[in-house]
Amino acid sequence: MRASRLLYAGVLLTAPLPGQAAPPDSARDTTARADTVSLSLVREVFAYQGGGRDPFLSLLRSGDVRPMITDLKLVAVVYDDRYTARSVVVLRDITTGRRYRAKAGTVIGRLRVTQIRPREVVFTVQEFGFERQQTLSLAKQEETP
């Protein structure tokens, strides 16, 4: 009984009203084609292809907090007295052998280069919402007599 009511309602909706002309055949064809249209959902997927660590991964789960300040060795300092913003330091990660070239403001993992001095570099270390400053110095040079 319910199917016959739906069929009857469908006939009423497609039948012309009294005093109204019948729709042309082309209109009937489009309504017939509209019934066969299928919907498909498309999901957007993002894959990070940048360099370094994926910023969307949690540091707590991945364990990727490298390099640590204890793993870095200061190899060279190119210091400019007149324009300190042009000063550059070269660092080497002793565990992986990777080299880093950094200026003031450069971020390496959880370390940010705060200041470059003639024989040392000052880092701001960010750990669990707290910041502390730590200095890394060049190895002492021995003078020959």
C-alpha positions in Angstrom: 0.0 0.0 0.0 2.8 2.4 0.9 4.6 1.8 -2.5 1.4 2.6 -4.4 1.1 5.9 -2.5 4.7 6.9 -3.4 4.0 6.0 -7.0 0.8 8.0 -7.0 2.7 11.0 -5.5 5.4 10.7 -8.1 2.7 10.7 -10.9 1.1 13.8 -9.4 4.4 15.7 -9.2 5.3 14.9 -12.8 1.9 15.4 -14.3 1.1 18.9 -15.5 -1.4 21.0 -13.5 -4.7 21.9 -15.1 -4.3 24.7 -17.6 -0.5 24.1 -17.8 1.2 22.7 -20.9 3.1 19.4 -20.7 6.9 19.8 -20.3 8.9 19.2 -23.5 10.6 15.9 -24.0 14.1 17.4 -23.3 12.9 18.4 -19.8 11.8 14.8 -19.1 15.2 13.5 -20.3 17.1 15.7 -17.8 14.9 14.7 -14.9 15.4 11.1 -15.9 19.2 11.6 -16.0 19.3 13.5 -12.7 17.9 10.4 -11.0 20.8 8.3 -12.1 23.5 10.7 -10.9 25.7 9.1 -8.2 27.5 10.9 -5.4 31.1 10.3 -4.5 32.9 11.7 -1.5 36.5 12.9 -2.0 38.7 13.1 1.1 41.6 15.6 1.1 44.9 14.0 2.1 48.0 16.0 3.1 51.5 14.6 3.0 54.4 16.7 4.3 57.3 16.8 1.9 59.4 19.5 3.5 62.9 19.2 4.9 63.6 18.3 8.5 61.1 17.2 11.0 57.4 16.9 10.2 55.7 19.8 12.1 52.4 17.8 12.4 53.9 15.0 14.4 54.0 15.2 18.2 57.5 15.5 19.7 56.4 13.5 22.7 55.3 10.5 20.6 58.0 10.6 18.0 61.0 11.1 20.3 62.5 13.4 17.7 64.0 16.2 19.8 67.4 16.1 18.2 69.9 17.7 18.3 70.4 18.1 22.0 72.8 20.8 23.1 75.2 18.1 24.4 75.3 16.6 21.0 76.5 19.8 19.3 80.1 20.9 18.9 80.9 24.5 17.8 83.3 24.2 14.9 83.7 27.7 13.6 82.5 31.3 14.3 82.6 34.0 11.7 82.0 37.1 13.7 81.4 40.6 12.1 82.0 43.4 14.6 80.3 46.1 12.4 77.1 44.1 11.5 76.5 41.4 14.1 73.4 40.2 12.2 75.8 38.9 9.5 77.7 36.7 12.0 77.5 32.9 11.3 78.4 29.8 13.3 79.1 26.3 12.1 77.9 23.4 14.4 78.4 19.7 14.0 76.2 17.0 15.6 78.7 14.5 17.0 76.2 11.6 17.0 75.0 11.9 13.3 77.8 13.9 11.8 75.4 16.4 10.4 76.6 20.1 10.0 74.5 23.1 10.7 75.1 26.7 9.7 73.2 29.2 11.8 72.7 32.9 12.3 71.0 34.7 15.1 67.4 33.6 15.2 67.9 30.3 13.5 66.0 27.4 15.0 67.6 23.9 15.2 65.2 21.4 16.8 64.4 22.9 20.2 67.3 25.2 20.1 67.2 28.8 18.9 70.4 30.8 18.3 70.0 33.9 20.5 73.4 35.6 20.2 76.7 35.1 18.5 79.9 36.3 20.2 83.5 36.1 18.9 84.2 32.7 20.4 80.8 31.4 21.5 77.2 31.1 20.6 74.2 31.5 23.0 71.2 29.2 22.6 67.7 29.5 24.0 66.5 25.9 24.8 62.8 25.3 24.9 61.8 22.3 27.0 58.2 21.6 28.0 57.0 25.2 28.0 60.1 26.6 29.8 63.1 28.4 28.2 66.6 28.5 29.4 69.8 29.9 27.9 73.0 27.9 27.4 76.3 28.8 25.8 78.5 26.7 23.6 82.1 27.8 23.2 84.9 27.0 20.8 87.6 24.7 22.1 90.6 26.4 23.7 93.5 26.9 21.3 96.9 26.0 22.7 99.7 28.4 22.0 103.0 27.1 20.8 106.1 28.7 22.4 
